[in-house]
Amino acid sequence: MSSKSPITFSVVGREGEARAGILTTRRGLIETPVFMPVGTAGTVKATRFEALEEELDARIILGNTYHLWLRPGVDVIRACGGLHRFIGWPRALLTDSGGFQVWSLGALRKITEEGTEFRSHVDGSLRFLSPEVSMEVQAGLGSDIVMAFDECAPGKATHAQARASLELTARWARRSRGKFDELQREGRDTGFLEKVEQQVSGAQALFGIVQGAGHRDLRRESLQRTMEIGFDGYAIGGLSVGEEKSVMWEMVDEVAPLMPTESPRYLMGVGTPEDLIEAVARGVDMFDCVLPTRNGRTGQAFTSRGKLNVKNSQWAEDRRPLDESCPCSVCQRHSRAYLRHLHQTGEMLAGILLTHHNLAFFLDTMRRVRQAIRSGDFPKFRREFIERLSESGE
Ligand SMILES: [Zn+2]
């Protein structure tokens, strides 16, 4: 095993807590802050990979361990050469641990020290997910960034509940680290690259996750204990799960400045365009969220002037694009009137086009954020961006 790191991260621009960086993975460079489109079951829904790669220039997408493990199963993906080959995506992939999806099953799961037992939403069979199983599945998928298996406390968890969850997460983080290292030594990572151009090792990277619900002292302690184990990057988990928005920002304010400056920081499952800007201002580098894809399929567009619902009858004869300042191919070609018609008639193209525009808007926003930080204009950009979002009045 090489002594080189699986990823490198360097900060190339900074303004207040906000930072612009370059994350080098075994499958290419990623400029940060970055938004990662979510490819739940091996597909960023309603989006072709050509569009993701060429038009949208997404550098990294996310895959869900829980969904892929249940269907088609890790054996199938391993037999097909790993997740990159299976889905036809040559760029970087991050996989979550499955912990959050299983946690979201609520009454259908049982958490013990060993792991989580649950009923599959696919066929009702009894399944068991643990740090070891999650690491094995993620090695089989061969993603470039692997997430540690954690336990998420509810957003409004009491101090005692959040403390117990944090302790379990710390023990699971250690088990994740141990199993991950063992799998790397055994060569079980199906995505291993023998030859990489940059100074990285070709192996998978492992990120740790900070928990602690809405309690500042616990967030600090969770970070400390996660850093003691040592990971290639650090994520803030368990936010945007039912707590007040003000609590989320309080937690990010508390923890982000204490995270290692030389490692990427990832805020999991967040959020709206304004959330991304606000989190970047607090020092976060990486994001994922289903909003642009999920809302695209239900007729909601994100624009520079706020949300736009294509169902609205006011667009019936409107020849303007979704967003007059959007350079995406959908906005160059189609009117609100046409998109509304597609949606009203249940045409699948409606979801495809809206998803494309939404992803373009999220990715383009992050591109502009990076430029603003590098040129020292981020505070102005932030103010103007947030002001403009409230203009649509929807
Ligand atoms: Zn557009």
Boltz pocket constraint, residues with backbone or C-beta under 6 A from the ligand:
constraints:
  - pocket:
      binder: B
      contacts: [[A, 322], [A, 323], [A, 326], [A, 327], [A, 328], [A, 329], [A, 330], [A, 331], [A, 332], [A, 357], [A, 358], [A, 360], [A, 361]]
      max_distance: 6.0
